[in-house]
Structures are given as structure tokens and as C-alpha cells.
Amino acid sequence: MSNVITAIDKSGSYRVYLAITTDMVKTAAEIHNTTPVCTAALGRVLTGAGLMGLMLKNEDDKLTVLFKGDGPAKQVLATANRRGTVKGYVANPDVELPLNKFGKLDVGGAIGVGELTVIKDLGLKDPYIGNIALVDGEVADDLTAYYYISEQQNTAISLGVKVDRDYSVKAAGGMFIQMLPSPVEESIDELEKMLADLPPITTLIEEVVEKNPLLTEDALLEKLLYRIFGKMKEEYTVTVMGREELKWDCDCSKEKLERALITIGVKDLTEIYEEDRQAELTCQFCLKKYLFNEEELKSMLERIR
């Protein structure tokens, strides 16, 4: 089962990453009990980070995408890797805001004015860190600007999450279109014409699902790809190159949380040991709780003193 399809246009001018991430975003929203606007913010960032992770070269490569602003959501963070696993959180998942001037969930208002940081861990001595000012906090435009400013890569990005009246995730997905070296001018003209009239990605996903309720996700992706690119001239349309998977997966463990607890230092850890005789840590991604008893705290202190 795959929920990402990769394609390239016949002239070799651009490549496409197209994803339906409804189930992944549903999982994240249920874990964090997000309000609709926070569901949209988290879902867009998860989808964007997930697709960026699939573009990494090596299996162990990973990245972090952080939207940090002065809005009530404070920050939205997602991590992803080349294997297609994604996790993330919203610092304040309880934000309630009126719809924006376009009648849409106000993700930009929730995030506010701030910065986008992308950290890539490629197995080198130091990670790559790219940082730009947010364009509008709506996620897709910010990631487009990041690629142009930090990576000198022309990229068209569409990300969307549609939340139903009962606050459930009705549709979620995304598309990255990246220019390749030496593009054919006529192919780019065709692409620009298509993008100018393209409905929101969630509208397209809903349309394809409603028309084809019995199809597998693999088949739905092909239908979605054809719905987007099918009206372009034959010589400039796209061909499928491969399939990938994006899925929610938190790899937290008691060992990882123990290492985090040790980093607070001898003084603070001693205070916890002497006053509370135990510590409870919660994974910020999946909200799983880990309890460290008196003996475990004592052992940690003995190791770091």
C-alpha cells in the first residue's frame, strides 16, 4: 500500500511528489486532540515534512521542519526521514480562531509572524540548518520560499487539510513540483497554465474519492495524478516513476526519555530525586508517559556524577 506517487514530465523538466495523507493526519489529530485550525496546521506541516523526507538521499537521513511564530499555536514541528515515517506536534493544540477572509481555517493566524527552520541530519559532523522569515504562516507558501531562498530550487507546493463538521479529517494531502536542470520552456508554460486553474488539493482528493469509492489507495493516487495532469498536451504530461509510503510513527522509548532527563544536569536531577523520588516524562509527539522510579533516578545520578 502506498500513499505517495512520484512522477516526471515527458520532457524531463520537472518531477512530482503527490500524496494522500488523510489517514496519517487523522492519527495525529486524534493523538493531540487538536482543534480544527490546529489539525490543519499540523496536517500541512506533517505532509510537507513527509514529502521532504522522501527527497533525502540516504535511508538514515532525517529532517525537522519547525514553524515558530507569535500566534497562539506558538510552534508546529514535524520530523521525517527517508523511510517515510513522520511525527509531529503543535505546541498549543487548543487554538480557536474565526475563519480567515477567504472563509478558510486561519492557519496563518494561528502560527503568526515568525520563522521557518529546516534541519537536515545527513550523517555529517554538523546538520544543515536553513532558516527564513515566514511568508504568511500558511505552510505551503513558506516551504516554497524556503526552497527558493535556502536551496535555490524552484518548487510549487500545494498542501491541504479539510476538517469535517464533526472535527474529523475529511481529506488531507499535498503535492510538490520541482524544476529539474535545463527545463523545456513549452513544458513549463503548460505546467503554469495547469497550476493557474488548479482547485485546492483537498477538493481534488475528495472529488476522486467520491467518484471512486471502491478503489485502493494506489489506484486513487493514479486517478488523482491524472485528474491534475491529464488535460495537459500529451508530449508534456507526466509518467509514473515510483511509489512510496508516508506513515505516522513515533519511535520514542524509555531509553530516549532517560537520556533527555539526564541532560537537565546533576543539580536539577538531584532535586527531583530528593523531593519527588520519581519522575514522569511525556513524549511530546505521541503523548506516551514514562515513569522513572527512585532506583532508576539514583542510577542516573551515579552515572553522571
C-alpha positions as CSV (number, residue, x, y, z in Angstrom):
1,M,0.0,0.0,0.0
2,S,1.4,3.4,-0.9
3,N,0.1,6.9,-0.4
4,V,2.7,8.8,-2.4
5,I,3.3,8.7,-6.1
6,T,6.3,10.1,-7.9
7,A,6.3,11.2,-11.5
8,I,8.3,13.1,-14.1
9,D,7.1,15.0,-17.1
10,K,7.9,13.6,-20.5
11,S,10.3,16.4,-21.4
12,G,12.3,15.9,-18.2
13,S,11.5,19.4,-17.0
14,Y,10.1,18.7,-13.5
15,R,9.3,16.0,-11.1
16,V,6.2,15.5,-9.0
17,Y,5.6,14.1,-5.5
18,L,1.8,13.6,-4.9
19,A,0.4,12.3,-1.6
20,I,-2.9,11.5,0.0
21,T,-2.3,11.7,3.8
22,T,-5.8,11.6,5.2
23,D,-5.2,8.6,7.5
24,M,-1.8,10.0,8.8
25,V,-3.3,13.4,9.6
26,K,-6.3,11.7,11.3
27,T,-3.9,9.8,13.6
28,A,-2.0,12.9,14.5
29,A,-5.2,14.9,15.2
30,E,-6.6,12.1,17.4
31,I,-3.4,11.8,19.4
32,H,-3.1,15.5,20.1
33,N,-6.9,16.2,20.2
34,T,-6.4,19.3,18.0
35,T,-8.9,22.0,17.2
36,P,-9.8,22.3,13.5
37,V,-7.3,25.1,12.8
38,C,-4.5,23.2,14.6
39,T,-5.5,20.0,12.8
40,A,-5.0,21.9,9.5
41,A,-1.7,23.4,10.7
42,L,-0.3,20.1,11.9
43,G,-1.5,18.2,8.9
44,R,0.0,20.5,6.4
45,V,3.4,20.5,8.2
46,L,3.3,16.7,8.6
47,T,2.6,16.2,4.9
48,G,5.1,18.8,3.8
49,A,7.9,17.4,6.1
50,G,7.0,13.8,5.0
51,L,7.4,14.6,1.3
52,M,10.6,16.5,2.0
53,G,11.9,13.4,3.9
54,L,11.3,11.2,0.9
55,M,13.5,13.5,-1.2
56,L,16.5,12.8,1.1
57,K,19.2,10.5,-0.5
58,N,20.1,8.0,2.2
59,E,18.0,5.7,4.3
60,D,19.2,7.1,7.6
61,D,18.8,10.8,6.6
62,K,16.2,12.7,8.5
63,L,14.9,16.2,8.8
64,T,13.0,18.5,11.2
65,V,10.6,21.3,10.0
66,L,9.8,23.9,12.6
67,F,7.3,26.7,12.2
68,K,7.7,29.1,15.1
69,G,5.6,32.3,15.3
70,D,4.0,34.8,17.6
71,G,0.5,33.3,17.0
72,P,-1.4,31.4,19.7
73,A,-0.3,28.0,18.3
74,K,3.3,29.1,19.2
75,Q,5.0,26.4,17.1
76,V,4.3,23.5,14.8
77,L,7.1,20.9,14.4
78,A,7.4,17.7,12.4
79,T,10.3,15.3,11.9
80,A,10.5,12.8,8.9
81,N,13.1,10.5,7.4
82,R,13.9,8.8,4.1
83,R,12.0,5.7,5.2
84,G,8.7,7.7,5.2
85,T,8.0,7.8,8.9
86,V,6.6,11.1,10.2
87,K,5.7,12.5,13.6
88,G,4.9,16.0,14.9
89,Y,3.1,18.2,17.3
90,V,1.5,21.7,17.9
91,A,2.8,23.5,21.0
92,N,-0.8,24.7,21.7
93,P,-3.3,22.3,20.2
94,D,-6.3,24.2,21.7
95,V,-6.4,27.3,19.5
96,E,-9.8,28.5,18.3
97,L,-9.9,31.3,15.7
98,P,-12.5,32.6,13.3
99,L,-12.2,31.7,9.6
100,N,-9.9,34.0,7.6
101,K,-11.1,36.4,5.0
102,F,-11.3,33.6,2.4
103,G,-13.6,31.5,4.6
104,K,-10.8,29.0,5.4
105,L,-9.2,27.8,8.6
106,D,-6.8,30.5,9.7
107,V,-3.5,28.6,9.9
108,G,-1.5,31.7,9.2
109,G,-3.2,33.5,12.1
110,A,-2.6,30.5,14.4
111,I,1.1,30.4,13.6
112,G,1.6,34.2,13.3
113,V,4.7,36.1,12.3
114,G,8.0,34.2,12.8
115,E,10.5,31.9,11.3
116,L,10.7,28.6,9.4
117,T,13.6,26.4,10.3
118,V,14.6,23.2,8.4
119,I,17.2,21.0,10.0
120,K,18.7,18.1,7.9
121,D,20.7,15.4,9.6
122,L,22.6,13.8,6.7
123,G,25.1,11.8,8.9
124,L,27.7,14.5,8.7
125,K,29.5,16.1,11.6
126,D,27.1,19.0,11.7
127,P,23.5,19.2,10.5
128,Y,22.4,21.5,7.7
129,I,20.2,24.3,9.1
130,G,18.1,26.6,6.8
131,N,16.2,29.5,8.3
132,I,13.8,32.0,6.7
133,A,11.2,34.5,7.8
134,L,7.7,33.2,7.4
135,V,5.9,34.4,4.3
136,D,2.3,34.0,5.6
137,G,2.3,31.1,8.0
138,E,0.1,29.1,5.8
139,V,2.8,26.5,5.4
140,A,2.9,25.8,1.6
141,D,4.0,29.3,0.6
142,D,6.6,29.3,3.4
143,L,8.1,26.0,2.2
144,T,8.1,27.3,-1.4
145,A,10.1,30.3,-0.2
146,Y,12.4,28.1,1.8
147,Y,13.3,26.0,-1.3
148,Y,13.9,29.1,-3.4
149,I,15.9,31.0,-0.8
150,S,17.8,28.3,1.0
151,E,18.2,25.6,-1.6
152,Q,17.9,27.7,-4.8
153,Q,15.3,25.2,-6.0
154,N,12.1,26.4,-7.8
155,T,9.3,24.4,-6.3
156,A,5.5,24.7,-6.5
157,I,3.8,23.3,-3.3
158,S,0.2,22.6,-2.5
159,L,-0.8,21.4,0.9
160,G,-4.2,21.0,2.4
161,V,-6.3,19.5,5.2
162,K,-10.1,19.6,5.1
163,V,-11.8,19.2,8.5
164,D,-15.4,18.0,8.6
165,R,-18.2,19.4,10.8
166,D,-17.6,16.8,13.4
167,Y,-13.9,17.9,13.6
168,S,-12.7,14.7,11.9
169,V,-10.2,14.9,9.0
170,K,-12.2,14.5,5.7
171,A,-9.2,14.9,3.3
172,A,-5.5,15.7,3.5
173,G,-2.7,15.6,1.0
174,G,0.0,17.5,-0.7
175,M,1.9,18.0,-3.9
176,F,5.5,19.2,-4.6
177,I,6.5,20.0,-8.2
178,Q,10.3,20.7,-8.5
179,M,12.0,22.0,-11.6
180,L,14.9,19.9,-13.0
181,P,18.0,21.3,-14.7
182,S,17.5,22.6,-18.3
183,P,13.7,22.6,-18.4
184,V,11.9,22.8,-21.7
185,E,10.1,26.2,-22.0
186,E,7.0,24.8,-23.6
187,S,6.6,22.2,-20.8
188,I,6.9,24.9,-18.1
189,D,4.3,27.0,-19.9
190,E,1.9,24.1,-19.9
191,L,2.6,23.5,-16.3
192,E,1.9,27.1,-15.4
193,K,-1.4,27.1,-17.3
194,M,-2.5,24.0,-15.4
195,L,-1.5,25.3,-12.0
196,A,-3.3,28.6,-12.6
197,D,-6.7,26.8,-12.7
198,L,-6.0,24.0,-10.2
199,P,-8.5,23.7,-7.4
200,P,-7.2,23.1,-3.8
201,I,-5.6,19.7,-3.3
202,T,-8.3,18.6,-0.8
203,T,-11.0,19.4,-3.3
204,L,-9.3,17.2,-5.8
205,I,-8.8,14.3,-3.3
206,E,-12.5,14.5,-2.2
207,E,-13.6,14.5,-5.9
208,V,-11.5,11.4,-6.7
209,V,-12.6,9.5,-3.6
210,E,-16.3,10.3,-4.1
211,K,-16.2,9.2,-7.7
212,N,-14.2,6.0,-7.0
213,P,-15.2,4.8,-3.5
214,L,-14.1,1.2,-4.1
215,L,-10.6,1.9,-5.4
216,T,-7.5,1.1,-3.4
217,E,-5.2,4.0,-2.3
218,D,-2.7,3.1,-5.1
219,A,-5.4,3.4,-7.7
220,L,-6.8,6.6,-6.2
221,L,-3.4,8.2,-6.4
222,E,-3.2,7.4,-10.2
223,K,-6.7,8.8,-10.6
224,L,-5.6,12.0,-8.7
225,L,-2.4,12.3,-10.8
226,Y,-4.5,12.0,-14.0
227,R,-7.1,14.5,-12.7
228,I,-4.3,17.1,-12.2
229,F,-2.1,16.5,-15.2
230,G,-4.4,14.7,-17.6
231,K,-5.6,17.7,-19.6
232,M,-2.0,18.8,-20.5
233,K,-0.7,18.2,-24.0
234,E,0.4,14.6,-24.4
235,E,4.0,15.4,-25.1
236,Y,4.2,17.4,-21.8
237,T,2.2,15.2,-19.4
238,V,3.7,13.1,-16.7
239,T,4.6,9.4,-16.3
240,V,4.7,7.5,-13.0
241,M,8.2,6.8,-11.7
242,G,7.6,5.2,-8.4
243,R,5.5,4.8,-5.2
244,E,6.4,5.5,-1.6
245,E,4.6,5.5,1.7
246,L,4.2,8.1,4.4
247,K,3.0,7.0,7.8
248,W,2.8,8.3,11.4
249,D,5.3,6.6,13.6
250,C,6.7,7.7,16.9
251,D,10.0,5.9,17.8
252,C,10.1,7.1,21.4
253,S,11.3,4.8,24.1
254,K,12.2,4.9,27.8
255,E,15.9,4.9,26.9
256,K,15.5,8.0,24.8
257,L,13.5,9.8,27.5
258,E,16.1,8.8,30.1
259,R,18.8,10.4,28.0
260,A,16.7,13.6,27.8
261,L,16.2,13.5,31.6
262,I,19.9,13.2,32.2
263,T,20.6,16.4,30.1
264,I,18.9,18.5,32.8
265,G,22.1,18.1,34.8
266,V,23.1,16.8,38.3
267,K,21.7,19.7,40.3
268,D,18.1,19.5,38.9
269,L,18.1,15.7,38.7
270,T,19.3,15.6,42.4
271,E,16.4,17.9,43.3
272,I,13.9,15.7,41.6
273,Y,15.4,12.6,43.3
274,E,15.4,14.1,46.8
275,E,12.0,15.8,46.7
276,D,9.8,13.6,44.5
277,R,11.6,10.3,44.4
278,Q,10.2,9.7,40.9
279,A,9.8,11.5,37.6
280,E,7.2,11.2,34.9
281,L,8.1,12.3,31.3
282,T,5.7,12.6,28.4
283,C,6.7,12.2,24.8
284,Q,5.7,15.4,23.1
285,F,5.0,13.6,19.8
286,C,2.7,10.7,20.9
287,L,2.0,11.7,24.5
288,K,3.0,8.4,25.9
289,K,4.1,8.6,29.5
290,Y,7.2,7.1,31.0
291,L,7.7,6.8,34.8
292,F,11.2,6.7,36.4
293,N,11.2,5.3,39.9
294,E,13.6,6.2,42.8
295,E,16.1,3.4,42.0
296,E,16.2,4.5,38.3
297,L,16.8,8.1,39.3
298,K,19.6,7.1,41.7
299,S,21.2,5.0,39.0
300,M,21.2,8.0,36.6
301,L,22.8,10.2,39.2
302,E,25.5,7.8,39.9
303,R,26.4,7.6,36.3
304,I,26.7,11.4,35.7
305,R,28.3,12.5,39.0
